[in-house]
Amino acid sequence: YDFICLSTDGLEHASIHSETFEPAPGFFKPLYEYMLNPPDDEENIKRDIEQFLNFDQINAKTGDDKSLCIIKR
């Protein structure tokens, strides 16, 4: 795989379809596309990911925490 995402259960309802238990493209596709060409500055990456995790659509589906680890080859 070229892209791996790990998270705590707080992101489960935003990132996994509850009926099929498959990854939700609406969650993972923007992250994948962002990681294809991320900024060089670590602070900008941190800011961008924090903004993504604080979108209203994600906040409406998340639990008590939103820990995320993104790995790109």
All heavy atoms as a GROMACS GRO file, in nm:
protein
  597
    1TYR      N    1   0.083  -0.118   0.000
    1TYR     CA    2   0.000   0.000   0.000
    1TYR      C    3   0.087   0.125   0.000
    1TYR      O    4   0.193   0.126   0.062
    1TYR     CB    5  -0.091   0.000   0.122
    1TYR     CG    6  -0.191  -0.113   0.120
    1TYR    CD1    7  -0.170  -0.229   0.194
    1TYR    CD2    8  -0.304  -0.104   0.042
    1TYR    CE1    9  -0.262  -0.332   0.191
    1TYR    CE2   10  -0.397  -0.206   0.039
    1TYR     CZ   11  -0.375  -0.321   0.114
    1TYR     OH   12  -0.465  -0.422   0.110
    2ASP      N   13   0.038   0.229  -0.063
    2ASP     CA   14   0.110   0.356  -0.065
    2ASP      C   15   0.064   0.451   0.043
    2ASP      O   16   0.128   0.553   0.068
    2ASP     CB   17   0.094   0.423  -0.202
    2ASP     CG   18   0.164   0.347  -0.312
    2ASP    OD1   19   0.267   0.284  -0.284
    2ASP    OD2   20   0.115   0.351  -0.426
    3PHE      N   21  -0.048   0.418   0.109
    3PHE     CA   22  -0.108   0.510   0.204
    3PHE      C   23  -0.175   0.428   0.314
    3PHE      O   24  -0.255   0.339   0.285
    3PHE     CB   25  -0.212   0.595   0.129
    3PHE     CG   26  -0.294   0.686   0.214
    3PHE    CD1   27  -0.242   0.806   0.260
    3PHE    CD2   28  -0.425   0.655   0.246
    3PHE    CE1   29  -0.318   0.891   0.337
    3PHE    CE2   30  -0.502   0.740   0.321
    3PHE     CZ   31  -0.449   0.859   0.368
    4ILE      N   32  -0.138   0.454   0.438
    4ILE     CA   33  -0.199   0.385   0.552
    4ILE      C   34  -0.242   0.491   0.652
    4ILE      O   35  -0.169   0.586   0.681
    4ILE     CB   36  -0.100   0.288   0.618
    4ILE    CG1   37  -0.062   0.178   0.520
    4ILE    CG2   38  -0.159   0.228   0.745
    4ILE    CD1   39   0.047   0.086   0.570
    5CYS      N   40  -0.362   0.472   0.705
    5CYS     CA   41  -0.416   0.562   0.806
    5CYS      C   42  -0.450   0.480   0.930
    5CYS      O   43  -0.516   0.377   0.920
    5CYS     CB   44  -0.544   0.626   0.754
    5CYS     SG   45  -0.538   0.800   0.739
    6LEU      N   46  -0.406   0.526   1.045
    6LEU     CA   47  -0.441   0.466   1.172
    6LEU      C   48  -0.512   0.571   1.255
    6LEU      O   49  -0.474   0.687   1.252
    6LEU     CB   50  -0.316   0.419   1.246
    6LEU     CG   51  -0.221   0.328   1.171
    6LEU    CD1   52  -0.091   0.311   1.250
    6LEU    CD2   53  -0.285   0.193   1.147
    7SER      N   54  -0.613   0.529   1.329
    7SER     CA   55  -0.682   0.625   1.414
    7SER      C   56  -0.740   0.556   1.536
    7SER      O   57  -0.751   0.433   1.541
    7SER     CB   58  -0.794   0.697   1.338
    7SER     OG   59  -0.906   0.613   1.324
    8THR      N   60  -0.778   0.636   1.632
    8THR     CA   61  -0.849   0.585   1.748
    8THR      C   62  -0.995   0.567   1.711
    8THR      O   63  -1.041   0.610   1.604
    8THR     CB   64  -0.836   0.682   1.865
    8THR    OG1   65  -0.882   0.811   1.823
    8THR    CG2   66  -0.691   0.695   1.911
    9ASP      N   67  -1.071   0.507   1.800
    9ASP     CA   68  -1.212   0.480   1.771
    9ASP      C   69  -1.296   0.606   1.759
    9ASP      O   70  -1.408   0.601   1.710
    9ASP     CB   71  -1.272   0.385   1.875
    9ASP     CG   72  -1.271   0.442   2.015
    9ASP    OD1   73  -1.198   0.540   2.041
    9ASP    OD2   74  -1.341   0.388   2.101
   10GLY      N   75  -1.244   0.720   1.799
   10GLY     CA   76  -1.318   0.844   1.788
   10GLY      C   77  -1.351   0.883   1.644
   10GLY      O   78  -1.448   0.954   1.618
   11LEU      N   79  -1.273   0.834   1.549
   11LEU     CA   80  -1.296   0.865   1.408
   11LEU      C   81  -1.371   0.753   1.335
   11LEU      O   82  -1.397   0.764   1.215
   11LEU     CB   83  -1.164   0.893   1.336
   11LEU     CG   84  -1.098   1.024   1.370
   11LEU    CD1   85  -0.957   1.030   1.315
   11LEU    CD2   86  -1.181   1.139   1.317
   12GLU      N   87  -1.407   0.648   1.405
   12GLU     CA   88  -1.467   0.532   1.341
   12GLU      C   89  -1.592   0.566   1.259
   12GLU      O   90  -1.605   0.524   1.144
   12GLU     CB   91  -1.503   0.428   1.447
   12GLU     CG   92  -1.568   0.304   1.392
   12GLU     CD   93  -1.598   0.204   1.501
   12GLU    OE1   94  -1.564   0.226   1.618
   12GLU    OE2   95  -1.659   0.102   1.468
   13HIS      N   96  -1.682   0.643   1.315
   13HIS     CA   97  -1.808   0.672   1.244
   13HIS      C   98  -1.789   0.765   1.126
   13HIS      O   99  -1.872   0.766   1.034
   13HIS     CB  100  -1.912   0.728   1.341
   13HIS     CG  101  -1.951   0.631   1.448
   13HIS    ND1  102  -2.019   0.515   1.421
   13HIS    CD2  103  -1.928   0.630   1.581
   13HIS    CE1  104  -2.038   0.447   1.532
   13HIS    NE2  105  -1.983   0.514   1.631
   14ALA      N  106  -1.682   0.841   1.125
   14ALA     CA  107  -1.653   0.929   1.012
   14ALA      C  108  -1.574   0.858   0.903
   14ALA      O  109  -1.584   0.893   0.786
   14ALA     CB  110  -1.575   1.052   1.059
   15SER      N  111  -1.499   0.754   0.940
   15SER     CA  112  -1.407   0.693   0.845
   15SER      C  113  -1.447   0.554   0.794
   15SER      O  114  -1.392   0.508   0.696
   15SER     CB  115  -1.268   0.684   0.908
   15SER     OG  116  -1.270   0.602   1.022
   16ILE      N  117  -1.541   0.490   0.860
   16ILE     CA  118  -1.582   0.354   0.824
   16ILE      C  119  -1.734   0.349   0.805
   16ILE      O  120  -1.808   0.400   0.889
   16ILE     CB  121  -1.543   0.253   0.934
   16ILE    CG1  122  -1.393   0.258   0.963
   16ILE    CG2  123  -1.588   0.112   0.899
   16ILE    CD1  124  -1.304   0.211   0.853
   17HIS      N  125  -1.780   0.290   0.695
   17HIS     CA  126  -1.924   0.270   0.674
   17HIS      C  127  -1.974   0.169   0.776
   17HIS      O  128  -1.922   0.057   0.784
   17HIS     CB  129  -1.954   0.219   0.533
   17HIS     CG  130  -1.940   0.323   0.428
   17HIS    ND1  131  -2.031   0.426   0.414
   17HIS    CD2  132  -1.847   0.341   0.332
   17HIS    CE1  133  -1.993   0.503   0.314
   17HIS    NE2  134  -1.882   0.454   0.263
   18SER      N  135  -2.074   0.206   0.853
   18SER     CA  136  -2.120   0.120   0.962
   18SER      C  137  -2.185  -0.009   0.914
   18SER      O  138  -2.181  -0.110   0.983
   18SER     CB  139  -2.218   0.197   1.052
   18SER     OG  140  -2.330   0.239   0.978
   19GLU      N  141  -2.244  -0.008   0.795
   19GLU     CA  142  -2.311  -0.128   0.745
   19GLU      C  143  -2.214  -0.225   0.678
   19GLU      O  144  -2.226  -0.346   0.692
   19GLU     CB  145  -2.422  -0.091   0.648
   19GLU     CG  146  -2.536  -0.016   0.715
   19GLU     CD  147  -2.642   0.028   0.617
   19GLU    OE1  148  -2.639  -0.014   0.500
   19GLU    OE2  149  -2.728   0.106   0.658
   20THR      N  150  -2.117  -0.174   0.605
   20THR     CA  151  -2.026  -0.260   0.528
   20THR      C  152  -1.888  -0.273   0.592
   20THR      O  153  -1.810  -0.359   0.552
   20THR     CB  154  -2.007  -0.204   0.386
   20THR    OG1  155  -1.945  -0.075   0.395
   20THR    CG2  156  -2.140  -0.194   0.313
   21PHE      N  157  -1.858  -0.187   0.687
   21PHE     CA  158  -1.727  -0.183   0.752
   21PHE      C  159  -1.613  -0.158   0.653
   21PHE      O  160  -1.500  -0.197   0.676
   21PHE     CB  161  -1.700  -0.310   0.835
   21PHE     CG  162  -1.798  -0.327   0.947
   21PHE    CD1  163  -1.903  -0.418   0.935
   21PHE    CD2  164  -1.789  -0.250   1.060
   21PHE    CE1  165  -1.994  -0.432   1.037
   21PHE    CE2  166  -1.880  -0.263   1.164
   21PHE     CZ  167  -1.983  -0.355   1.151
   22GLU      N  168  -1.644  -0.090   0.545
   22GLU     CA  169  -1.544  -0.052   0.446
   22GLU      C  170  -1.503   0.092   0.468
   22GLU      O  171  -1.579   0.172   0.524
   22GLU     CB  172  -1.600  -0.070   0.305
   22GLU     CG  173  -1.627  -0.215   0.269
   22GLU     CD  174  -1.680  -0.232   0.128
   22GLU    OE1  175  -1.694  -0.131   0.056
   22GLU    OE2  176  -1.706  -0.347   0.091
   23PRO      N  177  -1.382   0.129   0.425
   23PRO     CA  178  -1.338   0.268   0.439
   23PRO      C  179  -1.433   0.364   0.368
   23PRO      O  180  -1.482   0.335   0.259
   23PRO     CB  181  -1.201   0.269   0.372
   23PRO     CG  182  -1.156   0.127   0.373
   23PRO     CD  183  -1.280   0.044   0.364
   24ALA      N  184  -1.458   0.476   0.430
   24ALA     CA  185  -1.544   0.579   0.372
   24ALA      C  186  -1.461   0.668   0.281
   24ALA      O  187  -1.373   0.740   0.328
   24ALA     CB  188  -1.609   0.662   0.483
   25PRO      N  189  -1.488   0.664   0.148
   25PRO     CA  190  -1.408   0.746   0.055
   25PRO      C  191  -1.413   0.894   0.088
   25PRO      O  192  -1.314   0.965   0.068
   25PRO     CB  193  -1.472   0.719  -0.081
   25PRO     CG  194  -1.543   0.589  -0.066
   25PRO     CD  195  -1.586   0.582   0.079
   26GLY      N  196  -1.525   0.942   0.139
   26GLY     CA  197  -1.536   1.084   0.173
   26GLY      C  198  -1.440   1.127   0.283
   26GLY      O  199  -1.408   1.246   0.295
   27PHE      N  200  -1.394   1.033   0.361
   27PHE     CA  201  -1.295   1.062   0.464
   27PHE      C  202  -1.153   1.041   0.412
   27PHE      O  203  -1.067   1.127   0.426
   27PHE     CB  204  -1.318   0.973   0.587
   27PHE     CG  205  -1.224   1.000   0.700
   27PHE    CD1  206  -1.248   1.101   0.790
   27PHE    CD2  207  -1.108   0.924   0.715
   27PHE    CE1  208  -1.159   1.127   0.894
   27PHE    CE2  209  -1.020   0.948   0.819
   27PHE     CZ  210  -1.046   1.050   0.908
   28PHE      N  211  -1.130   0.926   0.349
   28PHE     CA  212  -0.994   0.889   0.311
   28PHE      C  213  -0.945   0.953   0.181
   28PHE      O  214  -0.826   0.983   0.169
   28PHE     CB  215  -0.980   0.737   0.301
   28PHE     CG  216  -0.985   0.672   0.435
   28PHE    CD1  217  -1.098   0.606   0.476
   28PHE    CD2  218  -0.878   0.680   0.521
   28PHE    CE1  219  -1.104   0.546   0.602
   28PHE    CE2  220  -0.881   0.621   0.646
   28PHE     CZ  221  -0.996   0.554   0.687
   29LYS      N  222  -1.032   0.976   0.086
   29LYS     CA  223  -0.986   1.031  -0.042
   29LYS      C  224  -0.923   1.170  -0.026
   29LYS      O  225  -0.815   1.194  -0.081
   29LYS     CB  226  -1.102   1.034  -0.143
   29LYS     CG  227  -1.056   1.077  -0.280
   29LYS     CD  228  -1.167   1.070  -0.382
   29LYS     CE  229  -1.114   1.115  -0.518
   29LYS     NZ  230  -1.217   1.118  -0.619
   30PRO      N  231  -0.984   1.262   0.048
   30PRO     CA  232  -0.918   1.392   0.065
   30PRO      C  233  -0.782   1.380   0.135
   30PRO      O  234  -0.688   1.451   0.099
   30PRO     CB  235  -1.016   1.472   0.151
   30PRO     CG  236  -1.147   1.406   0.134
   30PRO     CD  237  -1.118   1.261   0.109
   31LEU      N  238  -0.771   1.291   0.233
   31LEU     CA  239  -0.642   1.272   0.300
   31LEU      C  240  -0.538   1.217   0.204
   31LEU      O  241  -0.423   1.262   0.200
   31LEU     CB  242  -0.657   1.178   0.419
   31LEU     CG  243  -0.727   1.234   0.541
   31LEU    CD1  244  -0.748   1.124   0.644
   31LEU    CD2  245  -0.649   1.348   0.600
   32TYR      N  246  -0.578   1.118   0.126
   32TYR     CA  247  -0.487   1.057   0.029
   32TYR      C  248  -0.440   1.162  -0.073
   32TYR      O  249  -0.320   1.174  -0.100
   32TYR     CB  250  -0.556   0.940  -0.042
   32TYR     CG  251  -0.472   0.881  -0.151
   32TYR    CD1  252  -0.362   0.801  -0.121
   32TYR    CD2  253  -0.499   0.907  -0.286
   32TYR    CE1  254  -0.283   0.747  -0.223
   32TYR    CE2  255  -0.421   0.854  -0.386
   32TYR     CZ  256  -0.313   0.774  -0.354
   32TYR     OH  257  -0.235   0.722  -0.454
   33GLU      N  258  -0.533   1.237  -0.128
   33GLU     CA  259  -0.496   1.338  -0.227
   33GLU      C  260  -0.406   1.445  -0.167
   33GLU      O  261  -0.313   1.493  -0.232
   33GLU     CB  262  -0.623   1.399  -0.288
   33GLU     CG  263  -0.695   1.300  -0.378
   33GLU     CD  264  -0.827   1.351  -0.431
   33GLU    OE1  265  -0.874   1.460  -0.388
   33GLU    OE2  266  -0.887   1.281  -0.514
   34TYR      N  267  -0.432   1.482  -0.043
   34TYR     CA  268  -0.347   1.580   0.024
   34TYR      C  269  -0.206   1.526   0.041
   34TYR      O  270  -0.107   1.597   0.019
   34TYR     CB  271  -0.407   1.615   0.160
   34TYR     CG  272  -0.323   1.710   0.241
   34TYR    CD1  273  -0.326   1.846   0.216
   34TYR    CD2  274  -0.240   1.664   0.341
   34TYR    CE1  275  -0.248   1.935   0.288
   34TYR    CE2  276  -0.161   1.750   0.415
   34TYR     CZ  277  -0.166   1.886   0.388
   34TYR     OH  278  -0.088   1.972   0.460
   35MET      N  279  -0.195   1.400   0.078
   35MET     CA  280  -0.064   1.342   0.103
   35MET      C  281   0.016   1.315  -0.024
   35MET      O  282   0.136   1.292  -0.018
   35MET     CB  283  -0.077   1.213   0.185
   35MET     CG  284  -0.129   1.235   0.326
   35MET     SD  285  -0.033   1.357   0.421
   35MET     CE  286   0.124   1.273   0.437
   36LEU      N  287  -0.047   1.321  -0.140
   36LEU     CA  288   0.027   1.307  -0.265
   36LEU      C  289   0.124   1.423  -0.286
   36LEU      O  290   0.229   1.408  -0.347
   36LEU     CB  291  -0.069   1.298  -0.384
   36LEU     CG  292  -0.148   1.170  -0.396
   36LEU    CD1  293  -0.247   1.182  -0.512
   36LEU    CD2  294  -0.057   1.049  -0.414
   37ASN      N  295   0.086   1.540  -0.233
   37ASN     CA  296   0.169   1.659  -0.250
   37ASN      C  297   0.155   1.749  -0.128
   37ASN      O  298   0.103   1.860  -0.138
   37ASN     CB  299   0.128   1.732  -0.378
   37ASN     CG  300   0.226   1.841  -0.414
   37ASN    OD1  301   0.342   1.837  -0.374
   37ASN    ND2  302   0.180   1.939  -0.489
   38PRO      N  303   0.203   1.703  -0.012
   38PRO     CA  304   0.188   1.784   0.109
   38PRO      C  305   0.286   1.901   0.110
   38PRO      O  306   0.387   1.899   0.040
   38PRO     CB  307   0.222   1.685   0.221
   38PRO     CG  308   0.317   1.590   0.158
   38PRO     CD  309   0.272   1.578   0.014
   39PRO      N  310   0.257   2.002   0.192
   39PRO     CA  311   0.353   2.112   0.206
   39PRO      C  312   0.484   2.061   0.266
   39PRO      O  313   0.488   1.959   0.332
   39PRO     CB  314   0.284   2.207   0.304
   39PRO     CG  315   0.143   2.162   0.314
   39PRO     CD  316   0.138   2.020   0.271
   40ASP      N  317   0.591   2.134   0.243
   40ASP     CA  318   0.721   2.097   0.298
   40ASP      C  319   0.732   2.129   0.447
   40ASP      O  320   0.812   2.072   0.518
   40ASP     CB  321   0.834   2.169   0.224
   40ASP     CG  322   0.847   2.120   0.081
   40ASP    OD1  323   0.812   2.004   0.055
   40ASP    OD2  324   0.893   2.197  -0.004
   41ASP      N  325   0.653   2.221   0.493
   41ASP     CA  326   0.660   2.270   0.630
   41ASP      C  327   0.570   2.186   0.722
   41ASP      O  328   0.450   2.176   0.701
   41ASP     CB  329   0.614   2.416   0.631
   41ASP     CG  330   0.626   2.480   0.766
   41ASP    OD1  331   0.584   2.421   0.866
   41ASP    OD2  332   0.676   2.593   0.772
   42GLU      N  333   0.631   2.130   0.825
   42GLU     CA  334   0.557   2.045   0.919
   42GLU      C  335   0.442   2.119   0.988
   42GLU      O  336   0.336   2.063   1.013
   42GLU     CB  337   0.653   1.989   1.025
   42GLU     CG  338   0.588   1.890   1.118
   42GLU     CD  339   0.688   1.829   1.214
   42GLU    OE1  340   0.802   1.804   1.174
   42GLU    OE2  341   0.649   1.808   1.330
   43GLU      N  342   0.462   2.245   1.018
   43GLU     CA  343   0.356   2.325   1.082
   43GLU      C  344   0.234   2.340   0.991
   43GLU      O  345   0.121   2.336   1.037
   43GLU     CB  346   0.409   2.462   1.125
   43GLU     CG  347   0.500   2.456   1.245
   43GLU     CD  348   0.433   2.395   1.367
   43GLU    OE1  349   0.319   2.433   1.399
   43GLU    OE2  350   0.496   2.308   1.430
   44ASN      N  351   0.257   2.356   0.861
   44ASN     CA  352   0.146   2.367   0.767
   44ASN      C  353   0.070   2.234   0.757
   44ASN      O  354  -0.053   2.232   0.747
   44ASN     CB  355   0.194   2.411   0.629
   44ASN     CG  356   0.226   2.558   0.625
   44ASN    OD1  357   0.171   2.638   0.700
   44ASN    ND2  358   0.319   2.595   0.539
   45ILE      N  359   0.143   2.124   0.758
   45ILE     CA  360   0.077   1.993   0.755
   45ILE      C  361  -0.009   1.975   0.879
   45ILE      O  362  -0.126   1.936   0.870
   45ILE     CB  363   0.181   1.879   0.744
   45ILE    CG1  364   0.252   1.885   0.609
   45ILE    CG2  365   0.114   1.743   0.764
   45ILE    CD1  366   0.370   1.791   0.596
   46LYS      N  367   0.047   2.006   0.993
   46LYS     CA  368  -0.028   1.996   1.119
   46LYS      C  369  -0.155   2.081   1.114
   46LYS      O  370  -0.263   2.035   1.149
   46LYS     CB  371   0.061   2.038   1.236
   46LYS     CG  372  -0.007   2.029   1.370
   46LYS     CD  373   0.086   2.074   1.480
   46LYS     CE  374   0.011   2.077   1.611
   46LYS     NZ  375   0.092   2.126   1.720
   47ARG      N  376  -0.141   2.205   1.070
   47ARG     CA  377  -0.256   2.295   1.060
   47ARG      C  378  -0.362   2.241   0.965
   47ARG      O  379  -0.482   2.237   0.997
   47ARG     CB  380  -0.210   2.433   1.014
   47ARG     CG  381  -0.325   2.535   1.005
   47ARG     CD  382  -0.294   2.651   0.912
   47ARG     NE  383  -0.282   2.598   0.776
   47ARG     CZ  384  -0.186   2.635   0.691
   47ARG    NH1  385  -0.094   2.721   0.725
   47ARG    NH2  386  -0.183   2.583   0.569
   48ASP      N  387  -0.320   2.193   0.849
   48ASP     CA  388  -0.415   2.143   0.750
   48ASP      C  389  -0.490   2.019   0.800
   48ASP      O  390  -0.611   2.008   0.781
   48ASP     CB  391  -0.342   2.109   0.619
   48ASP     CG  392  -0.286   2.232   0.550
   48ASP    OD1  393  -0.326   2.345   0.583
   48ASP    OD2  394  -0.199   2.213   0.462
   49ILE      N  395  -0.419   1.927   0.865
   49ILE     CA  396  -0.484   1.807   0.918
   49ILE      C  397  -0.579   1.844   1.030
   49ILE      O  398  -0.691   1.791   1.038
   49ILE     CB  399  -0.379   1.703   0.966
   49ILE    CG1  400  -0.292   1.657   0.849
   49ILE    CG2  401  -0.446   1.586   1.035
   49ILE    CD1  402  -0.365   1.585   0.738
   50GLU      N  403  -0.540   1.935   1.116
   50GLU     CA  404  -0.630   1.980   1.222
   50GLU      C  405  -0.757   2.043   1.164
   50GLU      O  406  -0.867   2.018   1.212
   50GLU     CB  407  -0.559   2.080   1.314
   50GLU     CG  408  -0.460   2.016   1.407
   50GLU     CD  409  -0.384   2.116   1.492
   50GLU    OE1  410  -0.400   2.240   1.474
   50GLU    OE2  411  -0.307   2.071   1.580
   51GLN      N  412  -0.742   2.123   1.060
   51GLN     CA  413  -0.859   2.183   0.995
   51GLN      C  414  -0.948   2.076   0.936
   51GLN      O  415  -1.071   2.082   0.948
   51GLN     CB  416  -0.816   2.283   0.888
   51GLN     CG  417  -0.761   2.411   0.943
   51GLN     CD  418  -0.711   2.505   0.833
   51GLN    OE1  419  -0.699   2.470   0.717
   51GLN    NE2  420  -0.680   2.628   0.873
   52PHE      N  421  -0.890   1.976   0.870
   52PHE     CA  422  -0.968   1.866   0.813
   52PHE      C  423  -1.046   1.794   0.922
   52PHE      O  424  -1.165   1.767   0.906
   52PHE     CB  425  -0.874   1.769   0.741
   52PHE     CG  426  -0.943   1.645   0.691
   52PHE    CD1  427  -1.018   1.649   0.576
   52PHE    CD2  428  -0.934   1.525   0.761
   52PHE    CE1  429  -1.084   1.535   0.528
   52PHE    CE2  430  -0.997   1.411   0.715
   52PHE     CZ  431  -1.073   1.416   0.599
   53LEU      N  432  -0.980   1.765   1.033
   53LEU     CA  433  -1.047   1.692   1.142
   53LEU      C  434  -1.152   1.775   1.214
   53LEU      O  435  -1.234   1.721   1.287
   53LEU     CB  436  -0.944   1.640   1.241
   53LEU     CG  437  -0.851   1.531   1.188
   53LEU    CD1  438  -0.746   1.497   1.293
   53LEU    CD2  439  -0.929   1.407   1.148
   54ASN      N  440  -1.150   1.906   1.194
   54ASN     CA  441  -1.249   1.992   1.258
   54ASN      C  442  -1.360   2.038   1.164
   54ASN      O  443  -1.440   2.124   1.201
   54ASN     CB  444  -1.180   2.113   1.323
   54ASN     CG  445  -1.117   2.074   1.454
   54ASN    OD1  446  -1.181   2.012   1.538
   54ASN    ND2  447  -0.992   2.108   1.472
   55PHE      N  448  -1.368   1.982   1.042
   55PHE     CA  449  -1.481   2.012   0.954
   55PHE      C  450  -1.610   1.972   1.025
   55PHE      O  451  -1.614   1.872   1.096
   55PHE     CB  452  -1.472   1.936   0.822
   55PHE     CG  453  -1.377   1.994   0.720
   55PHE    CD1  454  -1.315   1.912   0.629
   55PHE    CD2  455  -1.351   2.129   0.714
   55PHE    CE1  456  -1.228   1.962   0.534
   55PHE    CE2  457  -1.264   2.182   0.620
   55PHE     CZ  458  -1.202   2.098   0.531
   56ASP      N  459  -1.715   2.048   1.003
   56ASP     CA  460  -1.844   2.020   1.067
   56ASP      C  461  -1.893   1.879   1.037
   56ASP      O  462  -1.946   1.811   1.125
   56ASP     CB  463  -1.950   2.121   1.022
   56ASP     CG  464  -1.925   2.260   1.078
   56ASP    OD1  465  -1.854   2.272   1.179
   56ASP    OD2  466  -1.978   2.356   1.019
   57GLN      N  467  -1.874   1.832   0.912
   57GLN     CA  468  -1.920   1.698   0.875
   57GLN      C  469  -1.848   1.589   0.954
   57GLN      O  470  -1.906   1.485   0.986
   57GLN     CB  471  -1.901   1.672   0.725
   57GLN     CG  472  -1.979   1.764   0.635
   57GLN     CD  473  -1.900   1.888   0.596
   57GLN    OE1  474  -1.810   1.934   0.667
   57GLN    NE2  475  -1.931   1.943   0.480
   58ILE      N  476  -1.723   1.610   0.986
   58ILE     CA  477  -1.648   1.513   1.065
   58ILE      C  478  -1.682   1.527   1.212
   58ILE      O  479  -1.706   1.428   1.281
   58ILE     CB  480  -1.496   1.527   1.040
   58ILE    CG1  481  -1.466   1.484   0.896
   58ILE    CG2  482  -1.416   1.444   1.140
   58ILE    CD1  483  -1.323   1.495   0.855
   59ASN      N  484  -1.690   1.649   1.262
   59ASN     CA  485  -1.726   1.670   1.402
   59ASN      C  486  -1.862   1.610   1.436
   59ASN      O  487  -1.882   1.560   1.547
   59ASN     CB  488  -1.726   1.819   1.437
   59ASN     CG  489  -1.587   1.870   1.463
   59ASN    OD1  490  -1.498   1.796   1.500
   59ASN    ND2  491  -1.568   1.998   1.441
   60ALA      N  492  -1.953   1.610   1.340
   60ALA     CA  493  -2.087   1.555   1.366
   60ALA      C  494  -2.084   1.404   1.384
   60ALA      O  495  -2.177   1.346   1.442
   60ALA     CB  496  -2.180   1.591   1.249
   61LYS      N  497  -1.977   1.338   1.339
   61LYS     CA  498  -1.970   1.192   1.344
   61LYS      C  499  -1.862   1.138   1.438
   61LYS      O  500  -1.845   1.018   1.451
   61LYS     CB  501  -1.942   1.136   1.204
   61LYS     CG  502  -2.052   1.164   1.105
   61LYS     CD  503  -2.017   1.106   0.971
   61LYS     CE  504  -2.127   1.131   0.870
   61LYS     NZ  505  -2.097   1.068   0.741
   62THR      N  506  -1.788   1.228   1.502
   62THR     CA  507  -1.675   1.180   1.582
   62THR      C  508  -1.709   1.169   1.729
   62THR      O  509  -1.804   1.230   1.778
   62THR     CB  510  -1.553   1.272   1.565
   62THR    OG1  511  -1.590   1.405   1.600
   62THR    CG2  512  -1.500   1.268   1.425
   63GLY      N  513  -1.627   1.092   1.798
   63GLY     CA  514  -1.644   1.071   1.940
   63GLY      C  515  -1.559   1.168   2.021
   63GLY      O  516  -1.537   1.282   1.982
   64ASP      N  517  -1.507   1.116   2.129
   64ASP     CA  518  -1.437   1.201   2.225
   64ASP      C  519  -1.296   1.242   2.182
   64ASP      O  520  -1.241   1.336   2.234
   64ASP     CB  521  -1.431   1.131   2.360
   64ASP     CG  522  -1.361   0.996   2.352
   64ASP    OD1  523  -1.348   0.942   2.242
   64ASP    OD2  524  -1.321   0.945   2.458
   65ASP      N  525  -1.238   1.170   2.091
   65ASP     CA  526  -1.103   1.204   2.047
   65ASP      C  527  -1.090   1.184   1.897
   65ASP      O  528  -1.172   1.117   1.835
   65ASP     CB  529  -0.999   1.119   2.120
   65ASP     CG  530  -1.010   0.973   2.083
   65ASP    OD1  531  -0.945   0.933   1.985
   65ASP    OD2  532  -1.083   0.899   2.150
   66LYS      N  533  -0.985   1.241   1.841
   66LYS     CA  534  -0.960   1.229   1.697
   66LYS      C  535  -0.811   1.214   1.672
   66LYS      O  536  -0.750   1.297   1.608
   66LYS     CB  537  -1.015   1.350   1.624
   66LYS     CG  538  -1.164   1.364   1.628
   66LYS     CD  539  -1.209   1.479   1.542
   66LYS     CE  540  -1.249   1.593   1.632
   66LYS     NZ  541  -1.299   1.707   1.561
   67SER      N  542  -0.754   1.107   1.722
   67SER     CA  543  -0.612   1.082   1.698
   67SER      C  544  -0.596   1.015   1.562
   67SER      O  545  -0.670   0.924   1.528
   67SER     CB  546  -0.554   0.991   1.806
   67SER     OG  547  -0.564   1.056   1.931
   68LEU      N  548  -0.497   1.061   1.486
   68LEU     CA  549  -0.479   1.013   1.350
   68LEU      C  550  -0.330   1.001   1.319
   68LEU      O  551  -0.253   1.090   1.350
   68LEU     CB  552  -0.545   1.111   1.252
   68LEU     CG  553  -0.543   1.079   1.104
   68LEU    CD1  554  -0.624   0.956   1.075
   68LEU    CD2  555  -0.598   1.198   1.025
   69CYS      N  556  -0.293   0.892   1.257
   69CYS     CA  557  -0.156   0.870   1.210
   69CYS      C  558  -0.165   0.839   1.062
   69CYS      O  559  -0.236   0.748   1.022
   69CYS     CB  560  -0.091   0.754   1.286
   69CYS     SG  561   0.072   0.712   1.226
   70ILE      N  562  -0.093   0.915   0.979
   70ILE     CA  563  -0.094   0.896   0.835
   70ILE      C  564   0.046   0.856   0.791
   70ILE      O  565   0.144   0.922   0.825
   70ILE     CB  566  -0.137   1.024   0.762
   70ILE    CG1  567  -0.275   1.067   0.808
   70ILE    CG2  568  -0.134   1.003   0.611
   70ILE    CD1  569  -0.315   1.204   0.758
   71ILE      N  570   0.053   0.748   0.714
   71ILE     CA  571   0.181   0.699   0.666
   71ILE      C  572   0.174   0.693   0.514
   71ILE      O  573   0.080   0.638   0.458
   71ILE     CB  574   0.212   0.559   0.721
   71ILE    CG1  575   0.213   0.565   0.874
   71ILE    CG2  576   0.344   0.507   0.667
   71ILE    CD1  577   0.204   0.430   0.939
   72LYS      N  578   0.273   0.751   0.448
   72LYS     CA  579   0.277   0.753   0.302
   72LYS      C  580   0.413   0.703   0.256
   72LYS      O  581   0.515   0.744   0.310
   72LYS     CB  582   0.251   0.893   0.250
   72LYS     CG  583   0.258   0.903   0.100
   72LYS     CD  584   0.255   1.049   0.058
   72LYS     CE  585   0.331   1.064  -0.070
   72LYS     NZ  586   0.423   1.167  -0.078
   73ARG      N  587   0.410   0.615   0.160
   73ARG     CA  588   0.536   0.565   0.105
   73ARG      C  589   0.592   0.664   0.008
   73ARG      O  590   0.532   0.731  -0.066
   73ARG     CB  591   0.513   0.432   0.034
   73ARG     CG  592   0.641   0.372  -0.010
   73ARG     CD  593   0.635   0.244  -0.082
   73ARG     NE  594   0.517   0.162  -0.061
   73ARG     CZ  595   0.504   0.041  -0.108
   73ARG    NH1  596   0.601  -0.011  -0.175
   73ARG    NH2  597   0.397  -0.029  -0.090
   0.00000   0.00000   0.00000
